[in-house]
Amino acid sequence: MSDYYEILGIDRNASKDEIKSAFRKMARKWHPDVNKAPEAEAKFKELGKAYETLMDDEKRATYDRFGEDGLRNAGFNTQGPFAGGFGDLDEVFNSFFGGFGFGGGSRRADPNAPQRGDDLRLDIEIEFEEAVFGMTKEIKIDHLETCSSCKGTGAKEGAKPETCKTCGGTGSIQQTTRTVLGHFTQIVTCPHCHGKGTVISNPCPDCHGEGRRTVEKKVELKIPAGVDNGSRMRLSHEGDAGLNGGVAGDLYVVIHVKPSLYFKRDGVNVFTKLEISPAQAVLGDTVTIKTLDGDRDVSIPAGIQHGESVKIRGAGVPNLSKPSVRGEHVVVVSIKIPAHVSNDEKVLYEKLYEIQAGRKAKGSVKERIKGVFK
């Protein structure tokens, strides 16, 4: 089981200021918008749990004595503040250190306080050229929106939430448990109203008392030029609607790029292969090749070797942060030895062999040709 002090990298007697400082430092390191490691999201959620617990005096005392199991047994929520998702780093710091955080020593978060909606993820697939040059794409998402009929209250029009009779509107009840150490009394969330202090006896028929309902929405997504496979875009407040007037979560769109049959991409550069004949390699030539911008003439220098390349500057992929700057199109040359030659070609190859070797060609044509291109 995780040690909250080790997660934050602090001593067990650390002050609240030290806890805050440690959380700021670790949050910047592990926030998924900053750190793309697969384990970043899990580690960031663990940071939230550790911070929330150690900044609350009662929670911290319980944790120090009984660990995480003790927190659960005492009725505390141990899911952490990021169990339902997380915003960007600025939103996290504003929430934690701007007056809405968990450092005030309250026993439990107020269930009637505004709660941020969940973040959502949508995976889409685009063509190779669409990723290179960017595009605008209409996407559809199913997300929770505040019910327009009840304005998020969950009650039928004209009705109001009523005070919970189980807890008298406090949202919590006192519960006594008998253990081997004696009777243990604790304050737990009211099971009837789930901590709200109110119940809805006449729920809204459109959202069934939830205050939110699932709606399909069309969103215009502007994909910038230069995105790569696995790129992630964040659309602020396009996730699920919040509760009690809380802000909506974010929508994260993960882009999957179909591979090209012709181009191979490496960062902002693209690579293609070009087969040329021995004569073209020796004498040089001008050939037409396919580029991202259409057909283009490329000069092959005389004497080029097998495996060498010709670069076309500015014909690669746009830089994501500066689209006006593009990478290179690298043409990798391979010299193709003909498997079959005509009689006229045989004569020319024999003559070439004699010139290069300084002696009369001998042996089969295949052996003589092989000798020329050793």
Secondary structure as UniProt FT lines:
FT   HELIX           4..8
FT   TURN            12..13
FT   HELIX           16..30
FT   TURN            32..34
FT   TURN            38..39
FT   HELIX           40..54
FT   HELIX           57..73
FT   TURN            74..75
FT   TURN            81..84
FT   HELIX           89..97
FT   TURN            98..99
FT   TURN            103..104
FT   TURN            111..112
FT   STRAND          120..126
FT   HELIX           128..133
FT   STRAND          135..146
FT   TURN            148..152
FT   TURN            157..158
FT   STRAND          162..163
FT   TURN            165..169
FT   STRAND          172..179
FT   TURN            180..181
FT   STRAND          182..189
FT   TURN            191..195
FT   STRAND          198..199
FT   TURN            205..209
FT   STRAND          212..223
FT   TURN            225..226
FT   TURN            229..230
FT   STRAND          232..235
FT   TURN            236..237
FT   TURN            244..245
FT   STRAND          251..257
FT   STRAND          264..266
FT   TURN            267..268
FT   STRAND          269..276
FT   HELIX           278..283
FT   STRAND          285..291
FT   TURN            292..293
FT   STRAND          294..300
FT   TURN            302..303
FT   TURN            306..307
FT   STRAND          309..318
FT   TURN            323..324
FT   STRAND          326..335
FT   HELIX           343..357
FT   HELIX           365..372
//
